[in-house]
Amino acid sequence: MKLIKYTLNTNGTIPEYITDGGYLSVRNSDASPRDWDLVGVANNDAPQTGFVNEVALLAYAQEKNLVFTDPITKEVTPTETVVSSTWLKLG
């Protein structure tokens, strides 16, 4: 298993190699339904190279200026906390 960046298939479905995903979403310039880059757990058949470690995933999140705000309380969760939780999805 590996953690990768991916987009939905052209028909809007999740790629078959994704086992758990939809994390750290970032809008890209593609047309819908492929207009979001997502992070997810993939099996080793995925064509993408995985993030090598949690530090690389954190660097990606920081590069994209991701902010994680609770929509109800407006409380901001530190990026490091969200990245660590996402990395733990690898098991």
LUMLOLUM-244027 format. One record per residue (C-alpha): residue number from 1; residue in three letters; chain; x, y, z. Coordinates in nm, 2 decimals, m for minus. Example, Ala and Ser with C-alpha at 12.3 -4.5 7.8 and 13.67 -1.06 7.14 Angstrom:
# LUMLOLUM-244027
n/res/chain/u/v/w
1/ALA/A/1.23/m0.45/0.78
2/SER/A/1.37/m0.11/0.71
# end
This chain:
# LUMLOLUM-244027
n/res/chain/u/v/w
1/MET/A/0.00/0.00/0.00
2/LYS/A/0.11/0.36/m0.06
3/LEU/A/m0.03/0.71/m0.02
4/ILE/A/m0.07/0.89/m0.35
5/LYS/A/m0.21/1.20/m0.52
6/TYR/A/m0.49/1.11/m0.77
7/THR/A/m0.79/1.25/m0.95
8/LEU/A/m1.13/1.08/m1.03
9/ASN/A/m1.17/0.89/m1.35
10/THR/A/m1.33/1.08/m1.65
11/ASN/A/m1.67/0.93/m1.56
12/GLY/A/m1.65/1.06/m1.20
13/THR/A/m1.57/0.72/m1.04
14/ILE/A/m1.29/0.65/m0.80
15/PRO/A/m0.99/0.47/m0.96
16/GLU/A/m1.00/0.10/m0.88
17/TYR/A/m0.66/0.10/m0.71
18/ILE/A/m0.78/0.35/m0.44
19/THR/A/m0.88/0.17/m0.12
20/ASP/A/m0.94/0.48/0.09
21/GLY/A/m0.93/0.83/m0.04
22/GLY/A/m1.06/1.18/m0.08
23/TYR/A/m0.81/1.35/0.15
24/LEU/A/m0.63/1.68/0.12
25/SER/A/m0.83/1.80/m0.17
26/VAL/A/m0.68/2.08/m0.39
27/ARG/A/m0.87/2.23/m0.69
28/ASN/A/m0.68/2.19/m1.02
29/SER/A/m0.73/2.33/m1.37
30/ASP/A/m0.90/2.02/m1.52
31/ALA/A/m1.26/2.00/m1.61
32/SER/A/m1.51/1.83/m1.38
33/PRO/A/m1.52/1.56/m1.25
34/ARG/A/m1.14/1.56/m1.26
35/ASP/A/m1.11/1.92/m1.11
36/TRP/A/m0.97/1.81/m0.77
37/ASP/A/m0.64/1.65/m0.68
38/LEU/A/m0.70/1.41/m0.39
39/VAL/A/m0.48/1.21/m0.16
40/GLY/A/m0.56/0.85/m0.08
41/VAL/A/m0.44/0.50/0.00
42/ALA/A/m0.37/0.29/m0.30
43/ASN/A/m0.26/m0.06/m0.37
44/ASN/A/0.08/m0.12/m0.52
45/ASP/A/m0.08/m0.14/m0.87
46/ALA/A/m0.14/0.23/m0.88
47/PRO/A/0.06/0.40/m1.15
48/GLN/A/0.15/0.70/m0.94
49/THR/A/0.45/0.72/m0.72
50/GLY/A/0.36/0.74/m0.35
51/PHE/A/0.46/1.00/m0.10
52/VAL/A/0.79/0.87/0.04
53/ASN/A/0.71/0.96/0.40
54/GLU/A/0.50/1.18/0.62
55/VAL/A/0.74/1.47/0.58
56/ALA/A/0.69/1.47/0.20
57/LEU/A/0.31/1.47/0.25
58/LEU/A/0.34/1.76/0.49
59/ALA/A/0.56/1.95/0.24
60/TYR/A/0.29/1.89/m0.02
61/ALA/A/0.01/2.02/0.21
62/GLN/A/0.22/2.33/0.30
63/GLU/A/0.31/2.39/m0.06
64/LYS/A/m0.06/2.39/m0.15
65/ASN/A/m0.14/2.62/0.15
66/LEU/A/m0.40/2.38/0.28
67/VAL/A/m0.61/2.51/0.58
68/PHE/A/m0.84/2.28/0.77
69/THR/A/m1.13/2.47/0.92
70/ASP/A/m1.43/2.31/1.09
71/PRO/A/m1.73/2.43/0.90
72/ILE/A/m1.94/2.46/1.22
73/THR/A/m1.70/2.58/1.49
74/LYS/A/m1.46/2.76/1.25
75/GLU/A/m1.18/2.60/1.46
76/VAL/A/m0.86/2.55/1.25
77/THR/A/m0.69/2.21/1.29
78/PRO/A/m0.31/2.24/1.24
79/THR/A/m0.19/2.11/0.91
80/GLU/A/0.06/1.87/1.09
81/THR/A/m0.23/1.71/1.27
82/VAL/A/m0.43/1.65/0.95
83/VAL/A/m0.13/1.52/0.76
84/SER/A/m0.04/1.28/1.05
85/SER/A/m0.39/1.15/1.06
86/THR/A/m0.39/1.10/0.68
87/TRP/A/m0.05/0.92/0.69
88/LEU/A/m0.18/0.68/0.96
89/LYS/A/m0.44/0.56/0.70
90/LEU/A/m0.15/0.34/0.57
91/GLY/A/m0.20/0.13/0.88
# end
